[in-house]
Amino acid sequence: MQEITPELVRTFSALSDPVRMATLARLAEGPATVGELAEPFALSAAGFSKHLSVLQSAGLVVKQLDGRKHICSLNVEPLRAAFDWLSFYRQFWSDNLDRLDTFLEKVSAKGPGKNTGK
């Protein structure tokens, strides 16, 4: 079983909101100012700032000051940890579905009415 760390919980919590997901998608294209990131959303500056704070707390966004501009960039390390955690379960379900497929092929090969155990 994969370890559930506080960092992993913060990552998934940060990813649970569409505004934050879209913000990360935009940052995957490259660094951006806070204003550029907030532009597509119908949110107040304070409202968007709260979303950005959640992303920063999860370690997904790094904010630097460049003169008067706050430049944000993506930190992919927490996403790698989330990917690794999800990969474990992807493999788990893939293996189980393969076993189900094998079972169904065996049952099907017996023909109709021959798999009742009577």
N, C-alpha and C positions, 0 to 999 in steps of 0.2 A: 504494500500500500504506500502511496506517495505521502510524504510529510506535508501537512498543512501548516505553513508558517504564517506569522502575522503579516509579513510582507506580501505573501501570496493572497491573503484575504484582502489586504488593501488594494492590490492590483485588480482583483476581480470586482471589488466594490467600485473602484474608479471606472472600470469598463462597463458598469451597469447602467450608464446614462447615455442616451444618444448624442447629447451635446458634447460630452467628453470623448465619446468614440469618434465623432466627426472632427474634433479638435486634434486628436492623435493622428487621424488619417491625413489631415492637412499638414501636420508637422512631419509626417513621413516623407513629404515632398521637400522639406528643408525648413530651416529656421524662419520664424515670423515674429512680427511685433504683436503685442497683446491686442492692439487695435485691429490688426489684420485678422487675427484669429477670431475676434468677437464679431466682426462685420457681418457674417452671414446669419447671425442669430438675432431674433427679436427679444433681446434681453437688455436689461440695464447694465451699466458698467459694473456695478456692485454684484449683480446676478452672475455675470460671466466670470467675475473675479473669484467667486465662490467655487465655480467649476474648476477654474485654473488652480486654485489652492488644493482641491482634492487631488488633482493630477500631480501636483508638486509633492504633496504628502505621500503619495504612493511611489514617488521616485520616477514617475514616467515623464515628467517635464522638468527641465532645468531652465531657470530664468536668470538672465544676466542683464546688467545695466550697461547700455552703450550711450553715453551722454544722457539725454533725457528719455531715451527709448528703452523699453524693456523688451529684450529679444528672448524668445522662447525656443527651445529645441527639444527634440525627442531623445529620451534615454531608453534604449531598447532592452536593457538588462532585465527589468521586471517582466517584460513581455516574454523573454526567453524562458524565465522560470514558469510562467503560466503555460507556455507552449509545452514545456517538458511535462508539466502536471497533466495537461490534457492528452498528451501523446500516450501516456500510460493507459488512460481509459479508452483511447481510440484503439490501441492494440488489444485491450481486454475485450471490447465489443467485436472487433474484427475476428478474433479467435473464436468467440462464442458463435458468431454467425457462420463461420466456416464449419464448425461442428454441427450446427443445425442443418446446414446445406448437405453435409455428408449423410446425416441421419435421414433427411427427406429423400435423398437419392436412393438409399437402401430400401426405404419403405416403398418408394415408387417402383423400384425394380421388382418387388414382389408381386406387383399387380393389384388391381382393385379387389377388395374383399378378402385378400390373403393376409392382411396385416392386423386382423382382429384378435389374434392370439387364441382362436378356437380351433 
